[in-house]
Amino acid sequence: METQANIRHIVEVLSRGSKVYVQSLILTRRSDLNRYVQVTNEFLQMFCDGKMCTYVDLNARLAKDGMLNESFALDAVHLNENGYLQWAAAIAPLI
């Protein structure tokens, strides 16, 4: 997958001089899109073994039931203000 190759390259370059956190793609409320998100997140999780990068699972906070929580969604795909606040809260301890 081109996306995976691009992510791998970016992380390899950045990890030479910095600690790298790779955030999961956020699940949507559309099952047709979520399959791509899940496959990509599985790759990211396996790729980020803690040596080159650290994987941050945003879905543990934003999509606990396997789909983006309606209260965090502007529509079926995009985050609303509350969703962005949850995202910020998830990564705040890392920055």
N, C-alpha and C positions, 0 to 999 in steps of 0.2 A: 504494500500500500504506500502510495506517495506520501500521505500524511505521516505515517510512521517513520519513513526514511527522513523526512524533513525534521521531525521532532528529535530523532536520534542525532542528527547532525548538529542541530542547535544546542542540545544538551551537552554533547561532546565538546563543542567549542566553549560554551559558557563554563563548564565544570573545571576547566583548566585553571581558572582564577577565582572562582566563586562557588559558594554553596548554592545549589540549584533546587528549587521546589517546583514540581510539576503538578499543576492542579488538574483534577479530572474534568472532562467535559460534563456539563450539567445535563441531566436527563430532562426531557420535555414532557408534555402531556400528549405527545403523538407517538404511538407505538411504532409507526413506520420509520421515524427518525431515531428512536431509542435503540434499535438494533445496532446502528452505526456507532452511536455513543457508547454502548456497552462493549463492542468489539475494540474500539479505540481505548477505552478505559482499562480493559483487560491487558492490552499491550502496555499501556503506561505503567500499570501496577507491576507487571513483570519486569519491565525495563528499568524502572526505578527501584533498584534493589538496596538502596541506602548507601551505595558506594559512590555512584555518579550523580544521583539525584534522589530526592525524597518525594514520594507520591502523596498528594493531599486530596483526600476524598471529600469533595464538596457535597456529593449526593447524600452522605450520611446525615447532613443537616438540611439539605434542600429537597430531597426526594426520598424520604425514608420508606415509602411504600412502593418504590420502583418507578414512580412518575413524579415529575415536578409538582410540589404542593401547590394547589390552586391559589392559596393566599400569597404565594411568592411570584405569581405569573401575571403578566400584563395580558397575555394571550396564551396560547398553548405552548409557546416556545420561549418568549422573551421575559426576562425578569422585570418585576416592578420595583418600586423603591424598597419595599419590605424585603424582597428577594436579594437586592444588593446589600442591604443592611446585614442579612444573614450571611452572605458571602464574605463581607468585611469582617464579621465576627469570627468566622471560621479561620481566616488567615491572619487575624490580628496577632495571635501569639507567636507567629513565625516571623513577623517583620518588626 
